[in-house]
Amino acid sequence: MSQHQPRQGSLPSSVPDSGTATVTVFAGSGSWIESDAVTQCHQVAALDGMVHVAGMPDLHPGKGAPIGAAMASTVLYPHLVGSDIGCGIAVFPVDLKRVVPEQLANRFPDLDHALDPGRDADDPAWSVVDGDIPAGHVEGLGTVGRGNHFVELARVRDVLDPGHAARLGLAAGQVVLIVHSGSRGLGERILRAHTERHGAGPAADPAAYLARHDAAVRWGSVNRRLIAARVAHALGARPTAPIVDQCHNLVEIRDGVYLHRKGAAPGDGRDVLVAGTRGTCSYLVAAHAGPDANWSVAHGAGRKMSRADALRRGRAKHTVEELRRTPVGSLVVCGDRQLLFEEAPTAYKRIEQVIADLTAHNLATPVVATVPLVTYKTADRPRGDTRPERRRDHLDQRRGRGRS
């Protein structure tokens, strides 16, 4: 099975009685886990057909279902995956002769500006796209989106598993590009088509939903490559293939059940980038989670503040300029002042605790830690910009997506 193609076996048929599912949260006593998120896990466990709900250490409340959870059921529930089907994180090696964050930040392309296959046919970034665009969805190509999405130029700070790092071609001091983005409207369209007829109920035609879902998963992966190629060309580097590219919003068929993941990465022997914040390290881990964790691991630090709370508290403590340079000395490219506060590092849990929990529960082994150099959220532009794409993305982030 390709890492970007959900496993499609025989569709599950039996439906256990509701209320028989188990719930496990893989977090230590020192972890920040909101009671509302645990409550959501138990609400999901009460759905018809549910078998097991595994909460990751980055667990936090989401819209309709917890974020940072893997949920196994004999019934397919599209709302447990959410609207950003195909969202994931990819890591690309990048060879730069000179790394000066202040200069590189100014050279990032406008990743709010979509590439048009016709108008921008001569853009060199297209060279990384092999074949047709999945689902023929040409809107938003090469864009990162708002909310929790980002593109980050980072440096490998610590090598924690030398042998595994060497197999990935990673060494201390190496520069990588991290891309976190989803299906840019395609997944939202798929979920809306379902909810308009069935609300939060199960998919009436699981095979038809899975076909559309799989296209969105492939689209997200293609788009992460396209974004990385745009940035590489802008920085004067050669585009490379990703060494890691894992989707964390998807459903697959495994062991006769539907395994829904919402903000949880596949942990069955794969390499996963667990994102920190723009002011902390991120960790590339070798995942080896088993059935108790629904074969899944955390995908980030996880929010500990709502966007409203982060905005209110941030404005009381920080200026915009303070948030443009992080505690680790990196720079943030973000023309949306509100987003700067909503996505402040203090709005998230400690990534070190998340990694410690994954390690303590034997779900993953840290391979390298990366430290940010430049984090791109959205292009710098005048505050009065109200282009349709910007307004649509702002609505996306208001639907409750957190970075993790």
C-alpha positions in Angstrom: 0.0 0.0 0.0 1.3 3.5 -0.9 1.7 5.7 2.2 -0.7 8.2 0.5 -3.4 5.6 -0.4 -5.7 4.5 2.4 -5.9 0.7 2.8 -9.1 -0.5 1.1 -10.0 -4.0 2.1 -13.5 -5.6 2.3 -16.0 -3.2 3.8 -16.9 -4.0 7.4 -20.3 -5.4 7.9 -21.0 -6.3 11.6 -22.2 -3.6 13.9 -21.5 -4.0 17.7 -24.0 -2.7 20.1 -23.5 1.0 21.0 -21.7 1.8 24.3 -19.4 -1.3 24.1 -16.3 0.5 22.8 -13.2 1.1 24.9 -11.4 4.4 25.4 -7.7 4.8 26.1 -5.8 8.1 26.4 -2.0 7.8 26.0 -0.9 10.7 28.2 1.0 10.9 31.5 -0.1 12.6 34.7 1.8 15.7 33.8 0.1 16.2 30.4 -2.5 18.9 29.7 -5.6 17.0 28.7 -8.9 18.9 28.8 -11.8 17.1 30.3 -14.0 18.2 27.3 -11.7 16.3 25.0 -12.0 13.1 27.1 -15.8 13.6 27.1 -15.8 13.8 23.4 -13.8 10.5 23.2 -16.6 8.8 25.3 -19.3 10.4 23.2 -17.7 9.0 20.1 -17.3 5.6 21.8 -21.1 5.5 22.3 -21.7 5.6 18.5 -23.1 2.5 16.9 -20.4 0.2 15.7 -17.6 1.9 17.6 -14.9 -0.6 18.8 -12.1 1.5 20.3 -11.1 5.1 20.7 -7.4 6.0 21.3 -6.6 9.5 22.4 -3.1 10.8 21.7 -1.1 13.0 24.1 -1.9 16.0 21.9 -5.7 15.4 22.4 -7.9 18.4 22.5 -11.5 19.3 21.8 -12.6 19.6 18.2 -15.8 20.3 16.2 -17.9 17.2 16.4 -15.1 15.0 17.4 -11.8 15.2 19.4 -8.6 16.2 17.6 -5.7 13.9 18.3 -7.7 10.7 18.2 -7.8 7.5 16.3 -11.3 5.8 16.3 -12.0 2.3 15.1 -15.6 1.3 14.1 -17.5 -1.1 11.8 -19.5 2.0 10.7 -18.0 4.8 8.6 -18.6 8.3 10.1 -17.3 11.1 7.8 -17.5 13.7 10.6 -14.9 11.8 12.6 -12.4 12.6 9.8 -13.7 16.2 9.4 -13.5 18.6 6.6 -9.8 18.8 6.0 -9.4 15.3 4.5 -5.8 14.7 3.5 -4.2 17.2 5.8 -0.7 16.0 6.7 2.9 17.0 7.2 5.8 16.4 4.8 9.5 16.9 5.3 11.9 17.8 2.4 15.7 18.1 2.6 16.8 21.4 1.1 20.4 22.3 0.1 21.1 26.0 0.8 24.5 27.5 0.4 23.9 30.3 2.9 21.3 30.3 5.6 20.4 33.8 6.9 16.9 33.7 8.2 16.3 37.4 7.7 17.2 37.1 4.0 15.3 33.9 3.5 12.1 35.2 5.1 12.0 37.9 2.5 12.4 35.4 -0.4 9.4 33.2 0.5 6.8 33.2 -2.3 3.2 34.3 -1.7 1.7 30.9 -0.8 -1.8 32.5 -0.6 -1.6 33.0 -4.4 -2.7 29.8 -6.1 -1.0 28.4 -9.2 -3.3 28.1 -12.2 -2.5 25.2 -14.6 -3.2 27.5 -17.5 -2.0 30.9 -16.5 1.0 29.7 -14.6 1.9 26.8 -16.9 5.5 27.8 -17.1 6.1 27.8 -13.3 9.0 25.4 -12.6 7.2 24.0 -9.5 5.0 21.9 -11.8 7.9 19.6 -12.5 7.1 17.7 -9.2 3.5 17.0 -10.2 3.3 13.6 -11.8 0.1 12.9 -13.7 -3.3 14.5 -13.4 -4.5 16.6 -10.4 -6.6 14.3 -8.2 -10.4 14.8 -8.6 -9.6 17.6 -11.1 -9.5 20.0 -8.2 -7.4 22.9 -9.5 -8.5 25.5 -6.9 -5.9 26.4 -4.3 -3.0 24.5 -5.9 0.3 25.5 -4.3 -1.3 27.3 -1.4 -0.8 26.4 2.3 -4.1 27.7 3.8 -4.8 29.4 7.1 -5.5 28.2 10.7 -3.0 25.6 11.8 -1.2 25.2 8.5 2.3 26.4 7.9 5.5 26.0 6.0 8.7 26.0 7.9 12.4 26.2 7.1 14.1 24.4 10.0 17.5 23.0 11.0 18.2 19.6 12.5 19.4 20.6 16.0 19.7 17.2 17.7 20.2 13.7 16.3 18.6 11.4 18.8 18.8 8.1 16.9 22.0 8.2 14.7 21.3 5.0 12.9 17.8 5.9 11.8 18.7 9.5 11.0 21.5 8.2 8.8 19.1 6.0 6.9 16.9 9.1 6.3 20.0 11.1 5.2 19.7 13.5 8.1 22.6 15.0 10.1 23.0 17.7 12.7 22.9 21.1 11.1 21.0 20.0 8.0 18.2 22.3 6.7 14.8 20.9 5.9 11.5 22.3 4.8 8.4 21.2 6.7 5.0 21.6 5.0 1.7 21.2 6.9 -1.3 21.6 4.7 -4.5 19.8 3.6 -6.9 19.5 0.7 -7.7 23.2 0.3 -11.5 23.0 0.0 -11.8 19.6 -1.6 -12.3 17.8 1.7 -14.7 20.5 2.9 -16.8 20.0 -0.2 -16.8 16.2 0.4 -17.9 16.5 4.0 -20.6 19.1 3.2 -22.1 16.9 0.5 -22.5 14.2 3.2 -23.7 16.4 6.1 -26.3 18.2 4.0 -28.1 14.8 3.6 -27.0 12.8 6.7 -25.7 15.2 9.3 -23.3 13.5 11.7 -24.7 10.1 10.7 -22.8 7.3 8.9 -22.0 7.2 5.3 -24.9 5.8 3.3 -22.5 4.5 0.6 -19.1 3.9 2.2 -17.5 2.9 -1.0 -18.5 6.1 -2.8 -17.3 8.3 0.2 -14.0 6.4 0.3 -13.4 7.0 -3.4 -13.8 10.8 -3.0 -11.9 10.7 0.3 -8.9 8.9 -1.3 -8.8 11.5 -4.0 -8.5 14.2 -1.3 -5.8 12.4 0.5 -3.8 12.1 -2.8 -4.5 15.8 -3.5 -3.1 16.9 -0.2 0.1 15.0 -0.8 0.5 16.4 -4.3 -0.1 19.9 -3.0 2.6 19.6 -0.3 5.1 18.7 -2.9 4.0 21.6 -5.1 4.3 24.0 -2.1 7.8 22.7 -1.3 8.9 23.1 -4.9 7.6 26.7 -5.0 9.6 27.5 -1.8 12.7 25.7 -3.0 12.8 27.6 -6.3 12.2 30.9 -4.5 15.1 30.2 -2.1 17.5 29.2 -4.9 17.4 25.5 -4.1 16.6 22.4 -6.1 13.2 20.7 -5.2 13.6 17.3 -3.6 11.3 14.4 -2.8 10.0 14.2 0.8 11.7 11.9 3.3 8.4 11.9 5.3 4.9 12.6 4.2 2.1 11.4 6.4 -1.5 12.3 6.4 -3.2 12.7 9.8 -6.9 13.3 8.7 -8.1 10.2 7.0 -9.9 6.9 7.3 -8.6 3.5 6.3 -9.8 0.0 6.5 -7.7 -2.1 8.9 -8.4 -5.5 10.5 -12.0 -5.4 9.3 -12.9 -2.0 10.7 -12.8 1.6 9.6 -10.0 3.4 11.4 -10.8 7.1 11.5 -7.9 9.5 12.3 -8.5 13.1 13.1 -5.3 14.8 14.0 -3.5 11.4 14.5 -0.8 10.1 12.3 -0.4 6.5 11.1 2.0 4.8 13.6 2.5 1.4 12.2 6.2 1.4 11.5 6.3 4.8 9.7 8.3 7.9 10.2 6.2 10.9 11.4 7.0 14.6 11.9 5.3 15.6 15.2 5.0 19.4 14.9 5.8 21.6 17.8 5.1 25.3 17.5 6.7 28.1 15.6 8.7 28.9 18.8 9.8 25.3 19.7 11.3 22.3 18.3 9.5 19.7 16.2 10.4 16.0 16.4 10.7 13.4 13.6 9.9 10.0 15.2 10.0 6.4 14.2 6.4 5.3 15.1 5.7 1.7 16.3 2.3 2.0 17.8 0.2 -1.2 18.2 -3.6 -2.0 18.4 -4.2 -0.4 21.8 -3.3 2.9 20.2 -5.2 2.1 17.0 -1.8 2.0 15.2 -1.5 5.7 15.6 0.7 8.5 17.1 0.3 12.2 17.9 0.8 14.6 15.1 1.7 17.8 17.0 1.7 19.7 20.3 -2.1 20.1 20.6 -3.9 23.3 21.5 -4.3 24.2 25.2 -6.1 27.5 24.5 -9.0 28.3 22.2 -8.3 30.8 19.5 -10.4 33.4 21.3 -8.4 32.9 24.5 -5.1 33.0 22.7 -6.1 36.2 21.0 -7.3 37.9 24.2 -4.3 36.8 26.3 -1.8 37.4 23.6 -2.9 41.0 23.0 -2.5 41.7 26.7 1.1 40.3 26.9 2.7 40.7 23.5 3.1 43.1 20.6 2.9 42.0 16.9 6.7 42.6 16.5 7.4 40.4 19.6 5.5 37.6 18.0 7.3 37.9 14.7 10.5 36.7 16.3 10.2 33.6 18.4 12.0 32.5 21.7 14.3 30.3 19.6 15.3 33.3 17.4 13.4 32.3 14.3 11.3 34.6 12.2 7.5 34.4 11.4 6.1 35.5 8.1 2.4 36.3 8.8 0.5 39.3 7.4 -2.6 38.4 9.5 -2.2 40.0 12.9 -5.0 38.1 14.4 -3.6 34.8 13.3 -0.2 35.7 14.9 -1.9 35.8 18.3 -4.2 32.8 17.7 -1.2 30.7 16.7 1.2 31.9 19.4 3.5 29.2 20.9 1.8 29.8 24.3 -1.5 28.6 22.9 -0.1 25.0 22.6 1.0 22.3 24.9 4.7 21.5 25.5 5.9 19.4 22.6 8.5 17.8 24.9 5.7 16.4 27.1 3.9 15.0 24.0 7.1 13.3 22.8 7.8 12.0 26.4 4.3 10.5 26.5 4.8 8.8 23.1 8.1 7.4 24.3 6.8 6.3 27.7 3.9 4.4 26.1 6.2 2.8 23.6 4.4 4.4 20.6 7.4 6.1 19.0 11.2 6.6 19.2 12.5 10.2 18.6 15.0 10.3 15.7 15.8 14.0 15.3 14.7 17.4 16.7 14.4 20.3 14.3 14.4 24.0 15.3 12.6 26.7 13.3 14.5 29.2 11.2 11.6 30.8 9.3 7.9 29.9 9.7 5.5 31.0 7.0 1.8 31.4 8.0 0.5 33.8 5.4 2.0 36.4 3.1 2.8 39.9 4.5 0.3 42.3 3.0 -1.8 45.3 4.0 -4.3 44.7 6.8 -7.2 45.8 4.6 -6.8 42.9 2.1 -10.1 41.1 1.8 -9.6 38.9 -1.3 -12.1 36.0 -1.5 -9.4 33.4 -0.8 -8.3 35.2 2.3 -11.9 35.4 3.6 -12.6 31.8 2.9 -9.5 30.7 4.7 -10.4 32.8 7.7 -13.7 31.0 7.8 -11.8 27.7 7.7 -9.8 28.6 10.8 -12.9 29.7 12.6 -14.4 26.2 12.2 -12.0 25.2 15.0 -8.9 23.9 13.4 -5.8 24.0 15.7 -2.3 23.6 14.5 -2.1 20.2 16.1 
